[in-house]
Amino acid sequence: MKTVLCYGDSNTWGSNPETGERFAPQVRWPGVLAWELGDGFCVIEEGLPGRTTVWDDPIEGAHKNGRTYLRACLESHKPLDLVTVMLGTNDLKARFAASASDIAQGAASLAEMVLMSGCGPEGGAPVVLLIAPPPVGRLTDLAEMFEDSEEKSARFAVHYGRFAERSGCGFLDAGAVIASSHVDGIHLEEDEHRKLGEAVAAHVEEVVG
């Protein structure tokens, strides 16, 4: 049995852009991933709405910092064969004033934590897949909170790919596979979850299958 950990934010948690409620397990992309991989894999969902890469959120709370919980998460689920990291969308909030490069570097620093954790099989390093979140779409109610995020997020793929190569981990540009919802510009529709789950499954099968 191989174990895959999916570490992310509300788009890994499965937030429905129309209702704000959580999609059913089989709809969420980690659930699709588990279905695609089959019985030889255990897929663990670790999505938290509002989670950042490395920033304490002064409004939503310091527990939203992805770095704070990562090590405990890894150790509680080890041994881990592969870990996906898809974070950065919440870093686009105006209150963090972070550039696209800063956000990508923050995500890559989490990937490096995983690689150095010793939480893989036999105390080795888990394989890491760093996923660049899809670009933000046209914002409605969240426009002020995510000011200038469309332009920044359009540069995610370039920066995430660069830092993934530097860190020695796998890379997936989610924006090449899926698009953010036209409803709120941030979250994923049901069909996009399916496409992302299938794309991640293809990568997992290639590297650890």
MARVO-903995 format. One record per residue (C-alpha): residue number from 1; residue in one letter; x, z, y. Coordinates in steps of 0.5 Angstrom, whole numbers. Example, Ala and Ser with C-alpha at 12.3 -4.5 7.8 and 13.67 -1.06 7.14 Angstrom:
residues 2
REC   bati   marmi       X       Z       Y
REC      1       A      25      16      -9
REC      2       S      27      14      -2
***
This chain:
residues 209
REC   bati   marmi       X       Z       Y
REC      1       M       0       0       0
REC      2       K       3      -2       7
REC      3       T       1       1      13
REC      4       V       0      -2      20
REC      5       L      -2       2      26
REC      6       C      -5      -1      32
REC      7       Y      -3       3      39
REC      8       G      -7       1      45
REC      9       D     -12       2      50
REC     10       S     -20       0      51
REC     11       N     -19      -7      48
REC     12       T     -16      -4      41
REC     13       W     -21       2      42
REC     14       G     -27      -4      42
REC     15       S     -30      -3      49
REC     16       N     -36      -8      49
REC     17       P     -36     -11      56
REC     18       E     -43     -11      57
REC     19       T     -45      -4      55
REC     20       G     -39       0      55
REC     21       E     -41       2      48
REC     22       R     -36       2      42
REC     23       F     -36      -5      38
REC     24       A     -38      -3      30
REC     25       P     -31      -2      26
REC     26       Q     -32      -9      23
REC     27       V     -32     -12      30
REC     28       R     -26      -9      33
REC     29       W     -20     -13      32
REC     30       P     -16      -8      28
REC     31       G     -22      -8      23
REC     32       V     -22     -16      23
REC     33       L     -14     -15      22
REC     34       A     -16     -10      16
REC     35       W     -21     -15      13
REC     36       E     -16     -21      13
REC     37       L     -10     -17      10
REC     38       G     -14     -14       4
REC     39       D     -14      -8       0
REC     40       G      -6      -8       0
REC     41       F      -6      -5       7
REC     42       C      -8       1      11
REC     43       V     -10      -1      18
REC     44       I     -10       5      23
REC     45       E     -14       5      30
REC     46       E     -10       8      36
REC     47       G     -14       6      42
REC     48       L     -15      10      48
REC     49       P     -19       7      54
REC     50       G     -15       8      60
REC     51       R      -9       9      56
REC     52       T      -3       6      60
REC     53       T       4       4      58
REC     54       V       8      10      61
REC     55       W       4      12      67
REC     56       D       1      19      68
REC     57       D      -6      17      71
REC     58       P      -7      22      77
REC     59       I     -15      21      77
REC     60       E     -16      20      69
REC     61       G     -11      25      67
REC     62       A      -4      25      64
REC     63       H      -6      24      57
REC     64       K      -7      17      59
REC     65       N       0      16      59
REC     66       G       2      12      52
REC     67       R       9      15      52
REC     68       T       6      22      52
REC     69       Y       3      21      45
REC     70       L       6      16      42
REC     71       R      12      20      38
REC     72       A       7      25      35
REC     73       C       2      19      33
REC     74       L       8      16      29
REC     75       E      10      22      26
REC     76       S       3      24      24
REC     77       H       2      17      20
REC     78       K       9      15      17
REC     79       P      11      12      14
REC     80       L       9       6      18
REC     81       D      11      -1      16
REC     82       L       9      -4      22
REC     83       V       6      -2      29
REC     84       T       3      -6      34
REC     85       V       3      -5      42
REC     86       M      -2      -8      46
REC     87       L      -2      -4      53
REC     88       G      -1      -6      60
REC     89       T      -8      -8      63
REC     90       N      -9      -1      66
REC     91       D      -2      -1      69
REC     92       L      -5      -6      73
REC     93       K     -10      -1      77
REC     94       A      -8      -1      84
REC     95       R      -6       6      84
REC     96       F       0       5      80
REC     97       A       3      -1      84
REC     98       A       7      -4      78
REC     99       S       9     -11      78
REC    100       A       8     -15      72
REC    101       S      16     -14      70
REC    102       D      15      -7      71
REC    103       I       9      -7      66
REC    104       A      12     -11      61
REC    105       Q      18      -6      61
REC    106       G      14       0      60
REC    107       A      11      -3      54
REC    108       A      17      -5      51
REC    109       S      20       2      52
REC    110       L      14       4      47
REC    111       A      17      -1      42
REC    112       E      24       1      43
REC    113       M      21       8      41
REC    114       V      18       6      35
REC    115       L      24       2      33
REC    116       M      28       9      34
REC    117       S      23      13      31
REC    118       G      25      13      24
REC    119       C      18      13      22
REC    120       G      18       7      17
REC    121       P      19       7      10
REC    122       E      25      11       7
REC    123       G      26      14      14
REC    124       G      28       7      17
REC    125       A      25       3      23
REC    126       P      18       0      23
REC    127       V      17      -7      24
REC    128       V      14      -8      32
REC    129       L       9     -13      34
REC    130       L       9     -13      42
REC    131       I       3     -16      44
REC    132       A       2     -18      52
REC    133       P      -5     -17      54
REC    134       P      -9     -23      56
REC    135       P     -10     -25      63
REC    136       V     -15     -21      67
REC    137       G     -21     -26      69
REC    138       R     -26     -26      75
REC    139       L     -27     -18      76
REC    140       T     -34     -16      79
REC    141       D     -35      -8      79
REC    142       L     -27      -7      78
REC    143       A     -24     -12      83
REC    144       E     -22      -6      88
REC    145       M     -19      -2      83
REC    146       F     -15      -8      80
REC    147       E     -13     -11      86
REC    148       D      -9     -17      85
REC    149       S      -9     -16      78
REC    150       E     -11     -23      76
REC    151       E      -4     -26      79
REC    152       K       0     -20      76
REC    153       S      -3     -21      69
REC    154       A      -2     -29      69
REC    155       R       5     -27      69
REC    156       F       5     -22      63
REC    157       A       7     -27      57
REC    158       V      13     -29      60
REC    159       H      16     -22      62
REC    160       Y      13     -19      55
REC    161       G      17     -24      51
REC    162       R      23     -23      55
REC    163       F      23     -16      54
REC    164       A      21     -17      46
REC    165       E      27     -21      45
REC    166       R      31     -16      48
REC    167       S      28     -10      44
REC    168       G      29     -14      38
REC    169       C      21     -14      36
REC    170       G      16     -19      35
REC    171       F      12     -22      40
REC    172       L       5     -25      41
REC    173       D       2     -28      47
REC    174       A      -5     -25      46
REC    175       G      -7     -30      52
REC    176       A      -6     -36      48
REC    177       V     -11     -34      43
REC    178       I     -16     -30      47
REC    179       A     -19     -29      54
REC    180       S     -22     -23      57
REC    181       S     -30     -23      58
REC    182       H     -33     -26      64
REC    183       V     -38     -20      64
REC    184       D     -32     -15      67
REC    185       G     -26     -19      67
REC    186       I     -22     -14      63
REC    187       H     -25     -13      56
REC    188       L     -26     -17      50
REC    189       E     -32     -20      47
REC    190       E     -34     -20      40
REC    191       D     -31     -27      38
REC    192       E     -25     -25      42
REC    193       H     -24     -19      37
REC    194       R     -25     -24      31
REC    195       K     -19     -29      34
REC    196       L     -14     -23      36
REC    197       G     -15     -20      29
REC    198       E     -14     -26      25
REC    199       A      -8     -28      30
REC    200       V      -5     -21      28
REC    201       A      -6     -22      21
REC    202       A      -2     -28      20
REC    203       H       4     -25      24
REC    204       V       3     -19      19
REC    205       E       3     -23      13
REC    206       E       9     -27      15
REC    207       V      13     -21      17
REC    208       V      11     -15      12
REC    209       G       6     -19       7
***
